[in-house]
Amino acid sequence: MPLNILVLCHEYPPIGGVAGVACATLTERFVAAGHSPTVLTMGFGDLPERDVIRGVPVERIACGRSRREMASPLEAIRWAERCWNRVSSDDTPFDIVHAHFIMPAGIVAARTRRRFGVPFVITAHGSDVPGFNRERLRLAHVAVRPWWRRICRDADCIVSPSADLLALIERSANEVRATIIPHAAETRFAPGVKERRILLCSRLVERKGVHRFLQVVADLDLPGWEIDIVGTGPLLARLTQLAAISRTPVRLHGWLDNYDPRLAELYSRAAIFALPSERENFPVSLLEAMSAGCAVLGTRVPGIPEVVGPAGLLVPLHDDAALRAAVLRLTKDDVVRTILAAQGRERVATEFEPDAIAGRYLSCFHRLRAATTSRRREEVECQS
């Protein structure tokens, strides 16, 4: 039976990071399966207030967002309040609310449940969980901790893409109803003719380790190889300086929207994809790289092994010698790169196929709707 699904996410392409991509990939599959989602997201710049993106109806709520790549806590709270005004003034009979991020989307989802009795599911993404992101939001999490715990307690189900993030949620909130469902692989990225290129794609912040990667490879002799970096953030100026002294040519492409054909081309051409991060939830960029036939190189930190499995080279965090050795091995050994690329594509196809991942969410949604319908029927019978 078709579901009317309210999808709440303050990030949705073309704004935000990989959480928005994960949200879009799922929501597009809901449409393909015959359901009717409506996405409420943040407005930005001159993007239209109402849009249809790949078959998904999208409404953008103005909140004064100033940066494409991320929103401030104040912008997030402002969006949640205006989003609630939009939801509470509408008589649309949503069957389920799917909130991406415990906050701010969970604020709206919890109020919708209390007001209208609509069950809600939250997909956590990392920075919405206390203790995940050491660079930002620590004070914000302290300020909203009681509110955050109440949202977690009220959620009919919290979905974590990784076991590590689930454990972090359970340490911060008591008696949550939670499960693990990984992110789905984006099928738009496909392998092309591979060139001697190493691709890094992320927000340019300390935690992602892009600067460490450039420091490690700066003096390596990698004849014929080039490095492409996609993203923006506070480390851009520092990376520009490191790129200028690197023996291997480095190209900084800035921000590229996930639907930008230039991004798909970079994935297609790259022989190696590197993610030297300090911590991850469930990096969609790795799924994209594996789909595109890149040999994956990453750090052995929470979130990355669950994605890569045996289909990549993982090195200990902050072990520069191991990282250098891995880069040299991948750049010099064509056979190893070919094997890892094939293993990565097979893993994506078998473990993270979008329809299968969406099906797990839809099974949860149907179960919650059935339980809600049964409860309402019992209430009516008791009143009569």
TADA-V858017 format. One line per field, one symbol per residue. ss: DSSP state (A for helix, B for strand, O for the rest). phi: phi as a letter, one per 30 degrees, with the letter a starting at -180 (. if undefined). burial: 1 if it has 24 or more other ideal C-beta (glycine too) atoms within 12 Angstrom, else 0. A space follows every 50 residues. Layout:
# TADA-V858017
ss = ???
phi = ???
burial = ???
This chain:
# TADA-V858017
ss = OOOBBBBBOOOOOOOOOAAAAAAAAAAAAAAAOOOBBBBBBBOOOOOOOB BBBOOBBBBBBOOOOOOOOOOOAAAAAAAAAAAAAAAAOOOOOOOBBBBB OOOOAAAAAAAAAAAAOOOBBBBBOOOOOOOOOOOOOAAAAAAAAAAAAA AAAAOOBBBBOOAAAAAAAAAAOOOOOBBBOOOOOOOOOOOOOOBBBBBB BOOOOAAAOAAAAAAAAOOOOOOOOBBBBBOOOOOAAAAAAAAAAOOOBB BBBBOOOOOOAAAAAAAAABBBBBBOOOOOOOOAAAAAAAAOOOBBBBBO OOOAAAAAOOOOBBBOOOOAAAAAAAAAAAAAOAAAAAAAAAAAAAAAAA AOOAAAAAAAAAAAAAAAAAAAAAAAAAAAAAAO
phi = .dccccccadcaeccicdddddddeddddddddjcbdbccbddahcdddb abchicdbcccdbidcbddacdedddddddddddedddcccedddacccc idbcdddddddddddciddbcccdbkddcejdcddaiddddddceddedd ddddddacccdbdddddddddcbchccbacbddcddddcbdbddcdbccb badcbeedidddddddcecdcbeicbccbckbldceddddddddcddceb cccidbedcddddedddddddbbcbdddabcaddedddddddiddcbbcd bejdedddhdcaccbddicddddddddddddccddddddddddddddddc cbdedddddddddddddddddddddddddddddd
burial = 00111111111111111111111111111110101111111111001000 00110111111110100111101011111101110110000001111111 11111111111110010111111111111111100010011001001111 11111111111101110111011001111111111111101001111111 11111011111111111101010011111111101100100110010101 11101111000011111111111111111111111111111111111111 11111111101111101001001101111110000110011011101100 1111001101110111011001000000000000
